[in-house]
Amino acid sequence: MATDIFTLKFEYKGHPHILEVNTVHQTYKTVYKVVIGEHEITYEPDEEGYVRAVSDKPIHDHPRPVDIELLHHVAELIVHHIL
């Protein structure tokens, strides 16, 4: 399983973000792991060619939930980066 890293730098809702994305090449797919807040989020390919976010722990039950729109924004940036 090989791993590559790239960095996403962007502004979201007036706040700058710098996220390190680990690209993990698995046997049948490539996934992208990123830490957002206190959550490790894995973006994996879906049937439509986009990526979906999967959290390492329940997002909504956490004292500091992740902004769902931010998850979508990061997904768009990852897709844009890999194309």
Secondary structure as the mmCIF struct_conf table of DSSP 4:
data_model
#
loop_
_struct_conf.conf_type_id
_struct_conf.id
_struct_conf.beg_label_comp_id
_struct_conf.beg_label_asym_id
_struct_conf.beg_label_seq_id
_struct_conf.end_label_comp_id
_struct_conf.end_label_asym_id
_struct_conf.end_label_seq_id
STRN STRN1 ALA A 2 TYR A 12
TURN_TY1_P TURN_TY1_P1 LYS A 13 GLY A 14
STRN STRN2 HIS A 15 HIS A 25
BEND BEND1 THR A 27 TYR A 28
STRN STRN3 THR A 30 ILE A 36
TURN_TY1_P TURN_TY1_P2 GLY A 37 GLU A 38
STRN STRN4 HIS A 39 PRO A 45
TURN_TY1_P TURN_TY1_P3 GLU A 47 GLU A 48
BEND BEND2 GLY A 49 GLY A 49
STRN STRN5 VAL A 51 SER A 55
BEND BEND3 ASP A 56 LYS A 57
BEND BEND4 ILE A 59 ILE A 59
TURN_TY1_P TURN_TY1_P4 HIS A 60 ASP A 61
BEND BEND5 HIS A 62 ARG A 64
HELX_LH_PP_P HELX_LH_PP_P1 PRO A 65 ASP A 67
HELX_RH_AL_P HELX_RH_AL_P1 ILE A 68 ILE A 82
#
